[in-house]
């Protein structure tokens, strides 16, 4: 079973924020996850991004694949690149 690094929606209606999680690719968007490695809040100006770079790199080495949205967010964080 493949593992993905993806966003998990949190927050109220029309005021989302996201947890960056590692989960199996067949689980629902807001379902069970293996590990939480960060958070993303697009409602702030500028958007708030917090990622545990060591965990992110470790999951990439283990074969986890980030989604397109997570890839774009991580590129904005200088220490994660």
C-alpha positions in Angstrom: 0.0 0.0 0.0 1.4 3.4 -1.0 1.9 6.2 1.5 1.3 9.9 0.7 2.2 13.2 2.4 -1.0 15.2 2.1 -3.2 17.9 3.6 -5.9 17.1 6.2 -8.6 19.8 6.4 -9.4 21.3 9.8 -11.2 24.4 11.0 -14.7 25.8 10.6 -16.8 26.3 7.5 -15.2 28.8 5.2 -12.2 29.2 7.6 -10.0 26.2 6.9 -6.5 25.3 8.1 -4.7 22.1 7.3 -2.6 19.6 9.0 0.2 18.1 6.9 0.0 14.3 7.5 1.4 11.0 6.3 -1.4 8.6 5.4 -2.1 5.6 3.3 -3.4 6.7 -0.1 -6.7 4.8 0.2 -7.8 6.4 3.5 -10.3 9.3 3.3 -9.0 12.9 3.4 -9.9 13.4 7.0 -9.5 9.8 8.1 -6.7 8.0 10.0 -3.2 9.0 9.5 0.3 7.6 10.4 2.1 10.8 11.4 1.5 14.5 11.6 4.4 16.5 10.3 3.2 20.0 10.1 0.4 22.6 9.6 -0.6 25.1 7.0 -3.0 28.1 7.5 -3.9 29.9 4.3 -6.1 32.4 6.1 -3.2 34.4 7.5 -1.3 37.1 5.6 1.2 35.8 4.7 0.1 32.1 4.9 1.5 30.3 7.9 3.5 27.1 7.2 5.2 24.9 9.8 6.9 21.7 8.8 9.1 19.4 10.8 11.8 19.1 8.1 13.5 16.0 9.7 10.3 14.0 9.7 9.4 15.2 6.1 12.8 14.1 4.8 12.7 10.8 6.7 9.3 9.9 5.1 10.6 10.8 1.7 13.5 8.4 2.2 11.0 5.7 3.3 9.1 6.1 0.0 6.2 8.5 0.8 5.2 10.7 -2.0 3.9 14.3 -1.4 0.8 15.5 -3.2 1.0 18.4 -5.6 -0.4 20.8 -3.0 2.1 19.7 -0.3 5.0 20.0 -2.8 4.0 23.6 -3.6 3.8 24.5 0.1 7.1 22.8 1.0 8.9 24.7 -1.8 7.9 28.0 0.0 9.7 26.8 3.2 13.4 27.5 2.8 14.7 24.9 5.3 12.6 22.1 3.8 14.0 22.4 0.3 
